[in-house]
Amino acid sequence: MRALSDLAAALADARTSAQVAEVVVDHGLRAAAGDICTLYRLDERGEALELLGERGVDPELIEKIRTISATQGNPETFGKWPRGRAVWVENEADYFALYPRLAGAKVSGRRASRFGACQLVAEGQPLGLLGVGFYEPRSFSVDDRALVDTLAWQCAQALLRAARHRSRRLDAALVQHHAP
């Protein structure tokens, strides 16, 4: 609870998408007691997930998943994007069944083969995807899943707030630029 409380406080102070990403991958990883964390933002056209932040992902794998779309990165991920629900993978067989290209990608370091991926939704609009991964075998309890769902909800709200903050700054700059 303390880690989730610290996360909420830090997200309340985040004003940009980059700040939100930093808080989520740092505090969120601790709150979920995970080994890796990824945060993606859906692009403006809704056609690709763009990596905003990560912790713990093998550098060789990062290049493969920096952008995920129907044709780029790991297309299976985008095609099976949770669409309002979380995806939980508790064993390697499920990982290979869901995402064979990603599961079979060769990396020299450790990789998570158990994970939860939650769509980020705010005000009914999809905003991105949060992933929390684990190196060691595990199953996810109801509490584990609720924690990651709560993290995803808080993250979505913070990303929406950051987008609105950016929009207000741009509007103010535009007004100031056109002022006599």
N, C-alpha and C positions, 0 to 999 in steps of 0.2 A: 504494500500500500504506500509505503514511503517513497519508493521509486516512481510510482505512478503520480503521486502528489508532486514530486519534484519535476516530473515531466510536464504536468499541467501548468505549474508556475513558470517554467522556462518557456513553454509555448505561448503563454499569455504575453510575454515580452518580445516574441519574435515578430518582426515587421516585414521581412522579405521571405521569399520562397527559399533562398539559400539559408537563411537563419532557421527557418522551420526544418529544413532538411538536416542541418547540423544538430539541432535539438533532438529530432526524432531518431536519427541513427545512433546518437550517443546515449541519451536517456532511455529511449525506447528499447535499445538492445539490453541495457541493464535491467529495465523493468521486466522484460520478458525472459531474462536469463538466457538469451540466445548467443549463438556464436557468430552469426552474420545478420545484417539488416540491410535491406534495400528500400529506397523510396523513389517512386516514379511519378511523374506528372503527365497527364494526358495532354497531348498537344492541342492547339486551338481548333484544329479540324476534326479532332477525335479519331485520328488515324494512326497514332503512334504513342507509345509510352516512352518518355525520355527520363533517363536516370538523373535524379536530383542529388542523391547522396547514397553512400554505402559505407559499411564497415565490415571487415572480415572476409570479403569476397576475394578469391584468388585473382591476381592481376590479369592472368591469361583469360579468365572467364569474363572479367569486366568488359573487355573489348568485344566480346561476343554478345553481351546483353546491354550495352550502353543505350541503344535504341531498340525497342521491340515493336514490330508492326506485323502486318499480314505477310510482308515480304522481306523483312530485315530483322537481324538479331536472332531471336528465337521465335519464329512465326507460330509455333505450337502454343507458346505462352499467350500470345495475343489472341489467337483463335479460341483458346479456352479461358480467356480472361474471365474472372469470377462473375461478372455481370450481376453485382448486387449480393453475392454470397462469398463466403470464404472457401478456399481450397486448402485442405489439410493432407499432407503426405507423411505417413508414419513409417514407411519402409521403402527400401530401394526398388522393389517390384512395382509399387504404385508410382514411384518417381519415373521409372522407365516407361510405364504404361501411359502416363499423362504427357510427359515431356521427353521423348526418346532422344532427340537431338541434343538437348541440354544435358540430360543425364549421361549421355555417352561422350560428351566433350572431354577431351584430354586436358588435364591441368597437372602442374607439378606439385602444387600445394594441396592442403586439405580442402574439402568442399562439404557443404551441407547436403545431406540427402534426406533429411526430415525437415519439413517447413510448413508454415502457414502463410497464405497469401490472401490479403483482404483488399477488396476494392475500397477506394476512398470516395465517399459520397457525401455531399453537403447540399442541402436544400433540393434534394432529388436529382442532383446533377453529378455524374461521375467525374472525378477529378484526377484520379491516379490509382496507384497500387502500392501497398505496403507488404513487404515480405520479411519474415523473421525465420532464420534457419538454424539448424542444430547439426553438429557433427556426429554426435552419439545417438544410438537407437533410443527412441522414446515414443510414447503415445501421448496424445494431448487430452488432458482432462477438460471438463466443462469449464473449470476456472482458468486454465491456460487459454482456452479459446476466447473466453469472455475478456480476458486481459488484452489479448491482441486486437479483438474487436473494438474495445474501448480506446486503445492506442490509435487504431485506424480512424475512429470517429473524431478523436481530439486532433489528429493530424489533418484530417479533411477540413475541419473548422478553421484551423490555423492557416492552411493554404488558401482558403477562401478569403479570410481576413487579410492576408498578405496581398492577394490579388486586388482586393478593394482598396487597400492602402496605396498600392502602386498606381491604380487608376486615379485616385484622388490627387496624388502628387503630380501625375501627368496633366490632369485637368487644370490644376492650379498653375503649373508652369505654362500651359497654353494660354490661360487667361492673362497671366503676367506678361507673356511675350507680346500679346496683342493689345495690351493696355497703352493708352496714349502717353 
